[in-house]
Amino acid sequence: MAQFTKCFRRQSSSLAAILVAVCFTALFFGLLTSSPALSQDDSATATGKPTTGSRSQTGEMNIDLSEPTKRTDSYSASQNEAIAFFRQLAATTAKLSSGGTSTIAPPSDEAISYLTAVYLYCAVNSGTCPLVLDGILEADIVNSRSQGKASCPTMKRFWNAWVKNDFEERHKFMVKTSFINSYSQFNSQTRPKFLKCEDTIAKTISGISSADAFFRDRYRQGSPQEKLAAKMTSLLEQIKEKVPNLFIAMGAQTASSNVDGTKKSNRSGGTAKRTR
């Protein structure tokens, strides 16, 4: 009887252990197949697609593996466009030296605004800076002679941006003592031809009936106009290398600045006024 009891107990313990093992195995596989987080992660891995960064039903944050969108530096974009504009002018005038006609695509408002900062920087540090004004006017001369009508939309846009950026007043306060005489003389004697740009262009393109002959003579090798665009491009490239941001260098960068880094102003800015 004692031996039967011992045997029964051993069999009962073995049976209980087997039942526990079976229950544990069933519970484990049930959790494994019903887990939403595991099925979602396995699906993303299998398809090779990045997750979207939203939370799953288990509260786990998925990781966004997509590439971030690249942001464009508006200052650098305007700077590069200004350089490209004068490279285009150089290529066009070189072509016109052999005759024919051609036009130059106008720069964007942002590139024009950047050129106002170039002019201010150059004028403050050199007293005057006719190179910038000559370069802008030359593009209008090319288009005017090719189209047979004197107009200067690029030069007018430049002066409008100059006043809008409040650079006329800023230049007055930033002019160096050693440059006061040259500054005053330039503004009274030379600058008016750039302000009255249509009259200047009309006089420039008159006299030679043929556009072909006009361009051949104006852009002949060694002439000042033939070298103008290359000089302007060189100036812009030097400034790009030496000055991180012209607007900041000129004290025009503010917390409420525009895309180009300049502050809006309603002041007329001396003798340079907005033109239409």
C-alpha positions as CSV (number, residue, x, y, z in Angstrom):
1,M,0.0,0.0,0.0
2,A,2.8,2.4,0.9
3,Q,4.6,1.6,-2.4
4,F,1.3,2.4,-4.3
5,T,0.9,5.7,-2.6
6,K,4.5,6.8,-3.4
7,C,4.1,5.8,-7.1
8,F,0.8,7.7,-7.3
9,R,2.4,10.9,-5.9
10,R,5.3,10.7,-8.4
11,Q,2.9,10.3,-11.3
12,S,0.8,13.3,-10.1
13,S,3.8,15.5,-9.8
14,S,5.0,14.6,-13.3
15,L,1.5,15.3,-14.7
16,A,1.3,18.6,-13.0
17,A,4.7,19.6,-14.4
18,I,3.6,18.7,-17.9
19,L,0.3,20.7,-17.6
20,V,2.3,23.8,-16.4
21,A,4.7,23.5,-19.3
22,V,1.8,23.1,-21.8
23,C,0.0,26.2,-20.4
24,F,3.1,28.3,-20.5
25,T,3.9,27.4,-24.1
26,A,0.3,28.2,-25.2
27,L,0.4,31.6,-23.5
28,F,3.8,32.5,-25.0
29,F,2.7,31.7,-28.6
30,G,-0.6,33.5,-28.1
31,L,1.2,36.7,-27.1
32,L,3.7,36.4,-29.9
33,T,1.1,36.1,-32.7
34,S,-1.2,38.9,-31.3
35,S,1.4,41.6,-30.7
36,P,0.6,44.7,-33.0
37,A,4.0,46.3,-32.4
38,L,5.8,43.2,-33.7
39,S,3.7,42.8,-36.8
40,Q,4.0,46.5,-37.7
41,D,7.8,46.5,-37.2
42,D,8.2,43.3,-39.2
43,S,6.1,44.7,-42.0
44,A,8.2,47.9,-42.2
45,T,11.4,45.8,-42.2
46,A,10.1,43.4,-44.8
47,T,9.1,46.1,-47.2
48,G,12.2,48.2,-46.7
49,K,10.1,51.4,-46.1
50,P,11.0,53.9,-43.4
51,T,8.5,54.4,-40.6
52,T,6.6,57.7,-40.4
53,G,7.4,58.8,-36.9
54,S,3.9,58.2,-35.5
55,R,3.2,56.2,-32.3
56,S,2.1,52.6,-32.5
57,Q,-0.7,51.0,-30.5
58,T,1.8,49.8,-27.9
59,G,3.0,53.4,-27.2
60,E,6.3,52.9,-28.9
61,M,7.7,55.7,-31.1
62,N,8.7,54.7,-34.6
63,I,11.9,56.2,-36.0
64,D,11.7,58.3,-39.1
65,L,14.4,57.1,-41.4
66,S,13.6,59.4,-44.4
67,E,16.1,62.0,-45.5
68,P,15.4,65.5,-44.2
69,T,14.4,68.2,-46.7
70,K,17.3,70.4,-47.6
71,R,16.7,74.2,-46.9
72,T,18.1,76.7,-49.3
73,D,20.1,79.6,-47.9
74,S,18.4,82.6,-49.4
75,Y,21.4,84.9,-49.0
76,S,23.7,82.5,-50.8
77,A,21.1,81.9,-53.5
78,S,20.8,85.7,-54.2
79,Q,24.6,86.0,-54.1
80,N,25.1,83.2,-56.6
81,E,22.4,84.6,-58.9
82,A,24.0,88.0,-59.0
83,I,27.3,86.4,-60.0
84,A,25.6,84.3,-62.7
85,F,23.9,87.5,-64.0
86,F,27.2,89.2,-64.7
87,R,28.7,86.0,-66.1
88,Q,25.7,86.0,-68.5
89,L,26.4,89.6,-69.4
90,A,30.1,88.8,-70.1
91,A,29.2,85.8,-72.3
92,T,26.6,87.9,-74.2
93,T,28.9,90.9,-74.8
94,A,31.6,88.5,-76.1
95,K,29.1,87.1,-78.5
96,L,27.9,90.5,-79.6
97,S,31.5,91.6,-80.4
98,S,31.1,89.5,-83.5
99,G,27.8,91.1,-84.4
100,G,24.1,90.2,-84.1
101,T,21.7,91.0,-81.3
102,S,20.9,89.3,-78.0
103,T,19.0,90.0,-74.7
104,I,19.8,89.3,-71.1
105,A,17.3,87.8,-68.7
106,P,16.6,90.1,-65.7
107,P,17.7,89.1,-62.2
108,S,15.3,88.4,-59.4
109,D,14.3,91.0,-56.8
110,E,16.4,89.1,-54.3
111,A,19.5,89.4,-56.5
112,I,18.8,93.1,-57.1
113,S,18.5,93.6,-53.3
114,Y,21.8,91.8,-52.9
115,L,23.5,94.1,-55.4
116,T,22.3,97.2,-53.4
117,A,24.3,95.7,-50.5
118,V,27.3,95.2,-52.8
119,Y,27.1,98.8,-53.9
120,L,26.8,100.2,-50.3
121,Y,29.7,98.0,-49.2
122,C,31.9,99.1,-52.1
123,A,31.0,102.8,-51.8
124,V,31.6,102.9,-48.1
125,N,35.0,101.3,-48.4
126,S,36.1,103.1,-51.6
127,G,34.3,106.4,-51.5
128,T,32.5,105.8,-54.8
129,C,31.7,102.6,-56.7
130,P,30.7,103.4,-60.3
131,L,31.6,99.8,-61.4
132,V,28.4,98.4,-59.9
133,L,26.2,101.0,-61.5
134,D,28.0,100.7,-64.8
135,G,27.5,96.9,-64.8
136,I,23.8,97.1,-64.1
137,L,23.3,99.9,-66.7
138,E,25.2,97.9,-69.3
139,A,22.7,95.0,-69.2
140,D,19.9,97.5,-69.9
141,I,21.9,99.0,-72.8
142,V,22.3,95.5,-74.4
143,N,18.5,94.9,-74.1
144,S,17.6,98.4,-75.3
145,R,19.7,98.3,-78.4
146,S,18.6,94.8,-79.3
147,Q,14.9,95.7,-78.8
148,G,15.3,99.1,-80.5
149,K,13.9,101.1,-77.6
150,A,15.6,102.9,-74.7
151,S,14.5,101.5,-71.3
152,C,16.2,100.6,-68.0
153,P,14.0,98.3,-65.9
154,T,17.0,96.7,-64.1
155,M,18.5,100.0,-63.1
156,K,15.2,101.3,-61.9
157,R,14.6,98.2,-59.8
158,F,18.0,98.7,-58.3
159,W,17.2,102.2,-57.1
160,N,13.8,101.2,-55.8
161,A,15.5,98.4,-53.8
162,W,18.2,100.9,-52.6
163,V,15.6,103.2,-51.2
164,K,13.5,100.3,-49.8
165,N,16.5,99.0,-47.9
166,D,17.1,102.4,-46.5
167,F,20.7,102.4,-47.9
168,E,20.6,106.0,-49.1
169,E,20.3,107.2,-45.5
170,R,22.7,104.5,-44.2
171,H,25.3,105.6,-46.8
172,K,25.1,109.2,-45.6
173,F,25.9,108.2,-42.0
174,M,28.6,105.6,-42.9
175,V,30.6,107.7,-45.4
176,K,34.2,108.1,-44.1
177,T,35.6,111.6,-43.5
178,S,38.4,111.0,-46.1
179,F,35.7,110.2,-48.7
180,I,33.3,113.1,-48.1
181,N,34.5,115.2,-51.1
182,S,34.5,112.3,-53.6
183,Y,31.2,111.1,-52.3
184,S,29.6,114.6,-52.7
185,Q,31.1,115.2,-56.1
186,F,30.1,111.8,-57.4
187,N,26.5,112.2,-56.2
188,S,26.2,115.6,-57.8
189,Q,28.0,115.1,-61.1
190,T,28.1,111.4,-62.0
191,R,25.2,109.6,-60.3
192,P,22.5,111.6,-62.1
193,K,23.2,109.7,-65.3
194,F,22.3,106.5,-63.5
195,L,19.2,108.0,-61.9
196,K,18.0,109.3,-65.3
197,C,18.9,106.0,-66.9
198,E,16.5,106.1,-69.8
199,D,17.9,109.4,-71.1
200,T,21.4,108.1,-70.7
201,I,20.7,104.9,-72.7
202,A,18.8,106.9,-75.4
203,K,21.9,109.0,-76.0
204,T,24.2,105.9,-75.8
205,I,22.4,103.8,-78.5
206,S,21.7,106.7,-80.9
207,G,23.9,107.6,-83.8
208,I,24.6,104.1,-85.2
209,S,21.6,102.8,-87.1
210,S,22.7,99.2,-87.2
211,A,22.6,97.2,-83.9
212,D,25.2,94.9,-85.4
213,A,27.6,97.7,-86.0
214,F,26.8,99.2,-82.5
215,F,27.7,96.0,-80.7
216,R,30.8,95.3,-82.8
217,D,32.2,98.7,-81.9
218,R,31.1,98.8,-78.3
219,Y,32.5,95.4,-77.4
220,R,35.6,95.3,-79.5
221,Q,38.5,93.7,-77.8
222,G,40.2,95.9,-75.2
223,S,37.3,98.4,-74.9
224,P,36.1,99.4,-71.4
225,Q,32.7,97.9,-72.0
226,E,34.2,94.6,-73.2
227,K,36.0,94.3,-69.8
228,L,33.2,95.6,-67.7
229,A,31.3,92.4,-67.0
230,A,34.4,90.5,-66.1
231,K,35.5,93.2,-63.6
232,M,32.1,93.1,-62.0
233,T,32.1,89.3,-61.7
234,S,35.5,89.5,-60.2
235,L,34.3,92.0,-57.6
236,L,31.4,89.8,-56.6
237,E,33.5,86.7,-56.3
238,Q,36.0,88.6,-54.0
239,I,33.2,89.8,-51.8
240,K,31.7,86.3,-51.6
241,E,35.1,85.0,-50.4
242,K,35.8,87.7,-47.9
243,V,32.4,88.8,-46.5
244,P,30.1,86.2,-44.9
245,N,27.1,88.4,-45.1
246,L,27.0,91.9,-46.5
247,F,23.8,93.0,-44.8
248,I,25.2,92.1,-41.4
249,A,28.5,93.8,-42.3
250,M,26.6,97.0,-43.1
251,G,24.5,96.8,-40.0
252,A,21.3,96.1,-41.9
253,Q,20.5,92.7,-40.4
254,T,17.6,93.0,-37.8
255,A,15.2,90.7,-36.0
256,S,12.4,91.8,-38.2
257,S,14.3,91.5,-41.5
258,N,13.1,90.4,-44.9
259,V,14.2,87.3,-46.6
260,D,17.3,89.1,-48.0
261,G,18.2,90.3,-44.5
262,T,17.2,94.0,-44.9
263,K,14.7,96.1,-43.0
264,K,11.8,97.7,-44.7
265,S,11.6,101.5,-44.7
266,N,9.2,104.1,-46.0
267,R,11.8,106.9,-46.1
268,S,12.6,108.3,-49.5
269,G,16.4,108.3,-48.8
270,G,17.7,111.6,-50.0
271,T,17.9,112.3,-53.7
272,A,17.4,108.7,-54.8
273,K,13.7,108.1,-55.0
274,R,11.6,105.2,-56.1
275,T,10.9,105.1,-59.8
276,R,8.3,103.4,-62.0
